[in-house]
Every structure is written in structure tokens, then in C-alpha cells.
Amino acid sequence: MPALPRLNFPPVRLRARRRGETVEIWDALRGTYLVLTPEEWVRQHLIAYLVTSCGVQARRIVQEYAVALNGQPQRADVVVVGDRAEPLLLAECKAPGVPVGERTLAQAVRYNSVLGARWIVLTNGLRHYCWECCDGHYAPCSGFPNLAAE
């Protein structure tokens, strides 16, 4: 298996297998194995955290949520939906070696201009950022680092 870093999430047991030269990770939400990339490593940890630590029902988590942005199909990494399938939380995951910065936030805000989720989470598995959107204005969530302060 490739050496992937320990992430800043509670420990989780993930199922993986080797298929030839490729390592795959079990995606319980989709019921299939996916190629294990550094970004997928982060996404699976985030999903496990949302379910086990935050109490989000797995059925409310949508991966690669389609977003039509200026006529171009885009995909948000993870979206948590409410009772009426309305987006509540939008999360963008980056590989651990990819810094999460203003560019990632701008990407998520563009997606959210279509989705209208209340919260945006950005993570590379090592650093996590959260914003709350109220009336089109974004404010960092308390308890999370602020990109502007770094």
C-alpha cells in the first residue's frame, strides 16, 4: 500500500485491497471500491468523521455532487443534504500535500453560489476550515482556524 499520512481526524478503519499495481479503498456509501488517491484518502476520512463523530446519517451524504456552474458541469466533493434534499454542508477535499487556501475557498464559494448550503468545509486532512453562510456573507466558524489569519 502507498504510504499515506496519518490525518487530523479520529482513527477510522478503512477497507482496502490491491488489484495489480493499483490500491483501492472501499467506499461504503457507493458500495464499491475506488482507486486510492491522496484526495480519496481525505474524503473517506471526512465522511467517516461526519458519520461517527457528527451524527450525520450516511444516507444524507452525497459524493461528487453535481453543480452546474456557468453551463459547465462541476462536482462538489461532499455535500450533506437535509430532509428535503436541500444542501446543508458543502465540503471540498484536497490531498494532504495540497495547501488549502483562498483558491480552494473561492472554488467552494462558486459551487455554493448555486447550492446555497449553510456551511462550507475545506480540508486536506491535516488542516480543516469551516465557514457559515448567512445572507450571502461568509464568516469563519468558531473553533476553526481562519485562512485570513494564516
Backbone bond lengths (Angstrom), bond angles and torsions (degrees), N, CA, C in turn:
res aa  C-N    CA-C-N  psi(-1)  N-CA   C-N-CA  omega(-1)  CA-C   N-CA-C  phi
1 M - - - 1.446 - - 1.525 109.78 -
2 P 1.322 116.02 146.55 1.460 117.70 177.94 1.528 110.10 -67.34
3 A 1.310 115.40 149.67 1.462 119.79 178.56 1.519 108.69 -78.59
4 L 1.312 116.36 105.03 1.456 121.52 177.56 1.516 108.15 -105.72
5 P 1.324 116.93 143.78 1.466 119.05 -175.04 1.526 112.56 -70.29
6 R 1.318 113.95 154.36 1.463 119.93 170.51 1.528 106.24 -69.52
7 L 1.317 116.56 132.07 1.457 121.26 -175.54 1.521 110.95 -98.10
8 N 1.311 115.57 165.13 1.456 122.94 -179.88 1.532 109.66 -88.24
9 F 1.318 115.15 57.88 1.465 124.72 174.87 1.525 106.67 -133.29
10 P 1.323 118.11 159.88 1.471 118.60 173.07 1.530 109.35 -59.43
11 P 1.334 117.21 150.19 1.466 119.88 179.45 1.529 111.27 -57.09
12 V 1.315 114.94 144.60 1.459 121.16 -179.58 1.527 107.63 -143.96
13 R 1.310 115.78 147.65 1.470 119.94 175.77 1.518 108.01 -97.04
14 L 1.300 115.32 119.68 1.460 121.61 178.06 1.522 108.62 -115.98
15 R 1.310 115.87 144.61 1.458 121.79 -179.22 1.520 109.28 -94.49
16 A 1.314 116.44 131.31 1.462 120.60 178.82 1.525 108.98 -137.15
17 R 1.324 114.35 160.82 1.462 120.13 176.83 1.524 108.42 -148.87
18 R 1.313 114.73 160.00 1.459 120.87 176.20 1.530 108.28 -105.70
19 R 1.334 115.93 131.76 1.471 122.79 175.88 1.513 106.23 -125.20
20 G 1.323 115.62 96.97 1.456 119.47 -175.28 1.517 109.02 66.88
21 E 1.320 116.32 -124.23 1.467 121.77 179.08 1.534 112.41 -89.48
22 T 1.329 116.67 -3.58 1.465 121.40 -174.68 1.521 111.05 -101.75
23 V 1.312 116.09 138.78 1.460 121.51 172.20 1.523 106.98 -102.79
24 E 1.320 115.36 133.98 1.464 121.24 179.95 1.518 109.46 -120.02
25 I 1.323 115.07 151.74 1.465 121.96 178.72 1.526 108.10 -119.67
26 W 1.325 115.53 140.93 1.463 121.15 179.57 1.519 110.00 -75.39
27 D 1.316 115.66 126.38 1.458 121.99 175.43 1.524 106.77 -104.40
28 A 1.331 115.65 101.95 1.468 120.51 -175.62 1.524 112.24 -64.73
29 L 1.333 118.09 -31.23 1.463 120.09 -179.18 1.517 111.53 -68.80
30 R 1.308 117.08 -39.99 1.465 121.10 -179.39 1.522 112.37 -91.75
31 G 1.333 116.70 -13.75 1.462 120.93 179.17 1.513 112.93 68.39
32 T 1.335 116.62 39.32 1.458 120.11 -178.91 1.520 110.00 -154.63
33 Y 1.315 115.30 162.78 1.463 120.33 173.22 1.514 109.40 -86.84
34 L 1.339 116.31 142.27 1.459 123.53 177.57 1.520 108.49 -123.85
35 V 1.321 116.84 153.26 1.451 120.66 175.91 1.527 108.14 -61.14
36 L 1.321 115.60 130.84 1.459 120.23 -178.78 1.524 109.76 -81.94
37 T 1.321 114.54 103.12 1.460 121.73 174.41 1.528 107.01 -107.08
38 P 1.319 118.45 162.90 1.465 118.94 176.45 1.538 112.74 -56.97
39 E 1.334 117.70 -38.13 1.469 120.17 178.42 1.524 111.10 -67.31
40 E 1.323 117.65 -39.34 1.469 120.71 178.35 1.530 110.47 -65.91
41 W 1.318 117.27 -35.20 1.462 123.00 175.15 1.531 109.96 -56.76
42 V 1.323 116.14 -46.04 1.461 121.39 178.92 1.526 110.33 -67.47
43 R 1.332 117.62 -45.43 1.471 121.00 -178.46 1.529 111.25 -59.19
44 Q 1.326 117.59 -45.00 1.465 119.91 -178.58 1.526 111.71 -66.42
45 H 1.329 117.11 -34.62 1.465 119.80 175.43 1.538 111.13 -67.92
46 L 1.328 116.60 -41.58 1.465 119.82 178.33 1.525 110.56 -61.76
47 I 1.304 117.16 -45.32 1.473 121.09 -179.74 1.527 110.16 -61.69
48 A 1.316 117.26 -44.54 1.467 120.50 178.31 1.528 110.27 -61.10
49 Y 1.331 117.13 -40.06 1.470 121.25 177.99 1.527 110.82 -63.69
50 L 1.326 116.99 -45.20 1.465 119.98 -179.82 1.524 111.28 -59.79
51 V 1.336 116.59 -40.19 1.463 120.85 -177.22 1.528 111.06 -76.88
52 T 1.327 117.25 -50.28 1.469 119.50 -171.92 1.521 113.57 -82.85
53 S 1.314 118.19 -35.24 1.467 119.99 -175.68 1.528 113.92 -100.64
54 C 1.334 116.91 -26.71 1.470 120.21 -176.45 1.523 112.95 -106.11
55 G 1.312 117.56 -8.28 1.458 120.80 177.44 1.521 115.05 76.46
56 V 1.329 117.88 17.56 1.459 120.41 178.06 1.527 108.56 -73.71
57 Q 1.308 116.63 131.54 1.459 120.23 176.83 1.524 108.81 -70.95
58 A 1.328 115.78 132.39 1.466 120.80 -177.16 1.527 111.54 -55.34
59 R 1.308 117.59 -33.55 1.469 120.11 -178.60 1.526 112.40 -68.08
60 R 1.321 117.87 -12.69 1.467 121.66 179.66 1.533 112.69 -94.97
61 I 1.313 116.39 1.50 1.465 120.69 -179.06 1.518 109.36 -102.35
62 V 1.324 115.11 125.50 1.469 121.46 178.37 1.521 107.63 -116.90
63 Q 1.321 115.93 127.38 1.458 120.91 176.93 1.522 109.56 -97.53
64 E 1.314 114.95 148.00 1.465 121.60 -179.80 1.528 110.59 49.81
65 Y 1.315 114.75 53.95 1.464 124.35 -178.75 1.530 108.69 -68.37
66 A 1.322 116.11 123.43 1.465 120.62 -177.09 1.528 111.53 -67.53
67 V 1.336 114.97 132.21 1.464 122.27 178.33 1.522 106.85 -131.79
68 A 1.337 117.15 118.47 1.469 121.25 176.47 1.528 107.48 -88.59
69 L 1.307 116.29 109.10 1.453 121.76 -175.44 1.521 109.17 -118.77
70 N 1.334 116.16 112.19 1.469 121.59 -177.66 1.521 111.68 53.69
71 G 1.317 116.08 40.92 1.453 121.25 178.30 1.517 114.42 76.95
72 Q 1.305 117.57 -0.44 1.465 121.95 179.66 1.528 109.89 -105.66
73 P 1.333 117.33 131.63 1.466 118.71 177.78 1.527 110.76 -72.44
74 Q 1.308 115.64 129.43 1.462 123.44 176.49 1.526 106.99 -128.20
75 R 1.324 116.48 171.23 1.463 120.06 178.56 1.518 110.26 -140.00
76 A 1.315 115.98 125.09 1.462 121.13 171.34 1.528 107.13 -80.73
77 D 1.319 117.40 139.11 1.464 120.46 -175.28 1.524 112.97 -60.19
78 V 1.325 116.74 -51.47 1.466 121.47 -177.71 1.520 108.12 -140.71
79 V 1.329 116.28 134.14 1.462 121.51 173.90 1.525 107.54 -132.70
80 V 1.325 115.41 131.75 1.464 121.69 173.60 1.520 106.42 -99.82
81 V 1.338 115.84 128.18 1.467 120.73 -177.51 1.525 110.53 -110.45
82 G 1.332 114.59 156.64 1.454 122.22 179.62 1.514 112.47 -91.97
83 D 1.330 115.42 -165.59 1.463 122.59 -177.26 1.522 113.62 -57.80
84 R 1.315 116.72 -34.28 1.468 120.92 -177.53 1.533 111.18 -103.94
85 A 1.326 115.88 25.16 1.471 123.85 -179.91 1.529 112.37 63.76
86 E 1.340 117.42 19.08 1.459 120.48 177.57 1.524 109.02 -80.62
87 P 1.333 118.26 136.81 1.458 120.69 178.91 1.532 111.33 -64.00
88 L 1.316 115.89 128.79 1.461 122.03 177.46 1.527 111.41 -106.69
89 L 1.330 116.21 -38.51 1.457 122.43 -176.98 1.519 108.81 -138.37
90 L 1.303 115.99 133.90 1.459 122.55 176.40 1.524 106.74 -116.48
91 A 1.329 117.74 129.47 1.470 120.81 179.62 1.521 110.00 -125.42
92 E 1.311 115.16 135.82 1.458 122.29 173.80 1.521 108.06 -113.17
93 C 1.314 115.63 127.58 1.460 122.14 -178.53 1.522 109.20 -110.35
94 K 1.306 115.59 135.31 1.456 122.47 174.47 1.522 107.96 -120.45
95 A 1.325 116.77 160.39 1.455 121.68 175.93 1.525 109.20 -64.28
96 P 1.338 117.88 152.38 1.463 120.11 -178.79 1.525 114.14 -55.29
97 G 1.314 117.99 -30.85 1.463 120.83 -179.88 1.510 114.40 -82.74
98 V 1.324 117.36 -3.45 1.468 121.75 -178.76 1.523 108.97 -98.93
99 P 1.319 117.70 119.20 1.467 118.69 178.87 1.530 111.08 -65.54
100 V 1.311 115.43 141.51 1.462 121.42 174.69 1.523 106.08 -94.69
101 G 1.331 115.70 119.71 1.452 119.14 -176.93 1.508 112.35 -142.71
102 E 1.316 114.76 -159.08 1.467 121.34 -177.53 1.527 112.05 -59.51
103 R 1.309 117.05 -34.21 1.477 120.50 -179.98 1.531 111.03 -64.74
104 T 1.337 115.70 -42.29 1.465 119.90 177.83 1.519 110.47 -66.02
105 L 1.329 116.50 -41.18 1.463 120.14 177.43 1.525 110.53 -62.11
106 A 1.327 117.68 -42.81 1.468 120.97 179.46 1.530 110.60 -61.47
107 Q 1.326 116.75 -40.12 1.464 120.73 177.13 1.526 110.35 -60.33
108 A 1.323 116.77 -48.33 1.463 120.87 -178.86 1.524 111.51 -64.67
109 V 1.325 117.46 -39.50 1.470 120.92 178.98 1.533 109.93 -65.04
110 R 1.323 118.06 -38.85 1.485 120.57 176.01 1.522 110.04 -60.25
111 Y 1.340 116.63 -47.62 1.463 119.82 178.25 1.520 110.26 -60.40
112 N 1.323 115.78 -41.46 1.457 119.33 -176.56 1.525 112.63 -72.24
113 S 1.323 117.96 -19.45 1.467 119.66 174.95 1.525 110.02 -63.52
114 V 1.327 116.81 -23.69 1.461 122.20 176.40 1.529 110.60 -93.03
115 L 1.327 116.78 -42.57 1.468 120.79 -172.76 1.525 114.18 -81.49
116 G 1.311 117.68 -39.92 1.458 121.07 179.99 1.516 114.95 73.56
117 A 1.328 118.16 33.24 1.467 121.24 176.77 1.521 110.01 -70.93
118 R 1.308 116.53 153.39 1.471 120.36 -179.39 1.530 111.15 -78.15
119 W 1.336 117.06 -33.32 1.460 120.57 -177.37 1.522 110.88 -121.98
120 I 1.330 114.83 147.20 1.463 123.09 172.76 1.523 106.75 -123.55
121 V 1.318 115.87 130.60 1.456 122.24 176.09 1.518 108.11 -120.48
122 L 1.318 115.92 133.01 1.463 122.50 174.62 1.517 107.14 -120.42
123 T 1.337 116.88 135.54 1.449 119.28 179.31 1.517 111.27 -151.96
124 N 1.311 115.18 146.41 1.465 120.43 167.15 1.528 108.56 -116.40
125 G 1.306 115.79 17.24 1.452 121.95 178.51 1.521 113.20 87.16
126 L 1.309 115.81 -22.67 1.463 120.84 179.42 1.517 111.16 -105.04
127 R 1.326 115.93 -37.44 1.476 123.53 178.02 1.524 107.79 -122.54
128 H 1.320 115.78 137.80 1.464 121.54 -179.68 1.525 108.47 -126.27
129 Y 1.330 115.82 139.25 1.462 121.98 177.77 1.522 107.71 -131.51
130 C 1.314 115.93 145.67 1.460 121.20 179.99 1.520 109.69 -138.91
131 W 1.333 115.80 137.00 1.463 122.22 174.73 1.518 109.01 -127.46
132 E 1.318 114.35 147.25 1.464 120.49 173.06 1.516 107.70 -109.14
133 C 1.317 115.53 134.16 1.459 121.39 179.57 1.522 108.76 -103.19
134 C 1.333 114.90 124.87 1.456 120.53 177.40 1.520 107.71 -135.81
135 D 1.308 116.83 118.98 1.466 122.62 -179.48 1.529 112.42 54.15
136 G 1.331 116.36 39.53 1.462 120.94 176.97 1.512 114.67 80.00
137 H 1.325 117.83 2.78 1.463 121.95 178.62 1.525 108.81 -110.38
138 Y 1.329 115.98 139.29 1.454 121.32 -178.16 1.518 110.25 -107.04
139 A 1.319 115.63 135.06 1.459 121.68 176.58 1.525 108.05 -132.57
140 P 1.338 117.37 138.03 1.467 119.37 177.40 1.524 110.69 -59.07
141 C 1.316 116.46 140.92 1.465 121.43 175.80 1.520 108.33 -74.05
142 S 1.311 116.42 142.87 1.462 119.57 178.72 1.531 108.78 -65.76
143 G 1.322 115.28 146.49 1.458 120.79 179.44 1.505 113.40 89.20
144 F 1.322 118.17 -4.52 1.459 122.49 178.74 1.515 108.97 -115.41
145 P 1.343 117.77 149.61 1.462 118.92 175.68 1.520 110.36 -65.47
146 N 1.319 115.81 158.15 1.459 122.85 179.56 1.518 108.32 -109.10
147 L 1.323 117.47 126.54 1.464 120.91 179.53 1.521 111.16 -55.58
148 A 1.316 117.18 -39.16 1.456 121.79 -176.54 1.528 111.23 -65.64
149 A 1.309 117.34 -25.04 1.458 120.99 -177.12 1.523 112.51 -86.62
150 E 1.324 116.60 -7.13 1.471 119.29 -176.46 1.508 111.99 -101.02
